[in-house]
């Protein structure tokens, strides 16, 4: 019964025939698999770069915040606690802004 329905509906019949041809053609199948892999790799790289960009952006924001707090005279320990920067980073910023 399923075969009768699929073969009498033109769109389904065309899809089934395409699938049969596709599965029999190893070169087509390999090219399709490579396209799919390239798409997955692309999205994986984009997510990785996005996360890296967010991390760098947050660090830059923390550095700018630390500089502003140093200019206001806030002590280094408080800046370290508030920004997550290391003591060495904050001390280096302190030297740079003098």
C-alpha positions, 0 to 999 in steps of 0.5 A: 500500500505504501508503495502505491501511494508513493509511486502515485504522488509525483513529488514523492516518486521523484524524491524516491527515484533521486534517492535511489540514484544518489545511493547508487552513485558513490561519487555523488554521495562522497561529494555530498558527505564532503559538503556536509562535513564542510558545513559542520566544520564551518559552524564549529569554527564560527562558534569557536571564534565567537567564544574567543571573541567574547572572551577577548572582549570581556578581558578588554572591558575588564582592562578598561574598567581597571584603568578607570578604577586605578585613575579613581584611586581604588586599591589593587586588591579591590580591582583584582576582585572586581575584574578578575584580572591578575595582580600582575596585570593590574600592577602593570596597568598602574605603571602604564597610566602614571 
